[in-house]
Every structure is written in structure tokens, then in C-alpha cells.
Amino acid sequence: MKRWILPALVLASVTLFAESCPTPQVEKATDAKNCPTPPVVVQPQMKKITMPRADGCTLSSRNTIHFQVVGQGVAPVNTVSPAQAMALAKRAAIADAYRQLGEKICGVRVEGRDLIRNMMISRSTVRTQIDAMIRNARIIDTKFKDGLCEVEMEVTLRGDEWYPRLVN
């Protein structure tokens, strides 16, 4: 499973990069006597992509935002009892829900590196990091099905308390 995560991330990032950064076009320029001159590289205009935001989705000092996520955890197979497997799956699902809340509230730092040898990528790494503090999250619902635990969790951010802390 882990072997496929990195190639999938690399493929997704290459696809997104290819769509967002168009290649420059080369135009042949001529002078007044119709004599060819060296090609001129014309840089394309980069479009600024803006996501529409409603006032209810952006935290300000006067509003409140409600976040709700579903964390998933898988029960390990090498446990002593089914109860232990369920407890470990629930613990993993809660940790996943906290991670998702941290990503939504504070964002994700993404770092990528490529090692190029002989004009080919020999190693590509993508690393993500979250630095967040989540308090007062509530577990709404817990479901167990076929060794998978799903935990639904929610947290509410009051703008008057959190806006000064999140705006750096």
C-alpha cells in the first residue's frame, strides 16, 4: 500500500503542475526586411485562480465556523482479541479525524524534492506536515463495519477567540 502512495502523489502533482503552468510559446519574429531573426520566447500570462468564498466560510472576528470530519481507522489483524482490534481501530480513526481537522483549520505544509541523474528523475519525495492544536472537538458518531471504524468529529471556532491566533 505504501509503495503506491508516493507514485500517486507524484502523478497528481505533475498533473496539477502541467495544468497550472503552461509552457512558453516560441514565435518567429521578422524585422522590417522580412529577414528571420532569432526566435523570441513569449511568456504566457498566468491566470490568478481565486476560489469564491462566502462570508460564512472565512473566519473573521465577528463570525463562527463549524468544522465536521470523518476519520477512518482499520483494525490490525495481529491482536489478542476482537475487542482490542476494535479499540485500536477507534484510536486510529480518532487520530485521523484530528489530522483532518488540523489540515482544515491550520493548513498543510508540503515539501517536495526531486533527485535528477542523467536527465531523469531517479528519486522524488513529497512530505506533508501539520502543526495544529485542536481543542474541544466532539465525537458525534462511531461506526464499526468489517474491521473499519469511522468516527465523525466536529469542532466549532468562534471568531472573537481564534481569529487573532490564526492570522499570523
N, C-alpha and C positions, 0 to 999 in steps of 0.2 A: 504494500500500500504506500509506504513512504517513498519508494522508488519512483512512483508516478506523480507525486505531488510537485517535485521540482520541475520536471519537464512540462507539466501542465501550467505552472506559474510562468515559466519562460515563454511558452507558446502564447499565453494570454497577454503577457507584457509586450511581446514582439508584435502581436496583432494590434494592440492598442497604440503602440508607438508608430506603427506603419500608418494607421488611420489618422493620427493626430499630427504627424509631421510629414507633410508632403515633400517630395523630392524636388530640388530646383530644376527649372526647365532651361535648356540652352537654346538661345536664339542666335541665328546667324545675322550679323549686322553688316551693313554695306555703307561705304562712305559715299560722297557726292558723285564719284566717277563710277559707281557700281562695281568697285573692286572689293572683293571679300576681305574682311578684317577678322582678327581673331574672335572666336565666339565670346559672347557676353553672357554671363550667368545671371539670370533673373531670379531673385529670391521671391517665392510666393508669399502672399500676405497671410499671416497666421490669424485665424479667426479665434477670437476670445469666446470661449464657451462659458456661458453663465447659466446656472440652474435657476429656474424660477423658485422663489422662496415665498411662502406665505408668512404672514406675521406670526402665526401660531407655531411655526417650525423653527424660528430663530429665537434663541434665548436673549431676552433683554432684562433690564432691571424691573420691568413692570409686568412680566407675564410668568407663566408656569408651563413647563414642558413635561409630558408624561412619556416615559420610555417603557416598552414591553418587548421582551425577547423570549425565545425558546431555546434552551440549552439541551444538548444531547450527549448521553454517555452510554458506552457499551459495557456490558458485564464481562469481566475476564473469565476465561474457561478454566483456569487452574486455581480454583478456590476450594475451600474446605466444605462449604455448604452453599445452597442456593440463597440463603439469607445474606451471606457475606457478599456474594456476587451482586445481589440487588443493592446492597448498601454502597458498594464500590461504584456501581453504575450511577447511582443517585449522586454520589460525591463528584464524579466526573461531569455529570450534567450540570450541577450547580456551578462548578468551576468554569465550564463552557459558557454558561449564561452570564457570569460575572465578566468573562473576557469580552463577550459581545456588548455588554453594557459599557465597558471601558472603551471599546472601539467607537461606539456611537457618541459617547459623551466627550471624550478627550482626543479622539483620533488615533491614527496608527502611523508610526514612523517606519518607512520602507527604505531599505538599503539594498542596492544591487551591485554586484561586481562580476565582471567577465574577464577570464584569462584567455588571451588570444595567442596562439602559436601557429606559425606557418599560415597566417591569414585565415585561420579557422578558430572558432570558439572551442577551447578544449575544456573549460570549466566555467559554469555560470552559477552564481549563488544569489538567492534573494532571501533577505532576512527581514522579518517584521518585529516591531517592538511596541509595547503599550506601556505607558506609565500613567496609571489612574488610581484613584481612591474612590471606592464605591461604598456608600453608607445607606442604611435604611432601605435596602432592597427587600421586597416581599416576594415570597414564593406563593404563587396563586394556585398552581395545579401541578401535580406529579402523576405521570402515566408510565406504566411498565408494560412492554409488549415485546415478546420474542427476544429477550435479552437486551433490549434497548430501553433506556429510561429517558423520558422527556420532562424537563422542568420548565414551567412557564414562570417568568420572573418579571417584576415591574419595579420601577423607581420613578419618583416624581422630583423634579428640580424646580425649586422656587427661585425666580429670577433675582429677587432682592437679596437672597443669601449667596447664590452661586455665580451670578454674573461677574462680580468683581474678581472672583478667584479664577474663573476660566478665561477671562480676557487678559492675556499677558502682554 
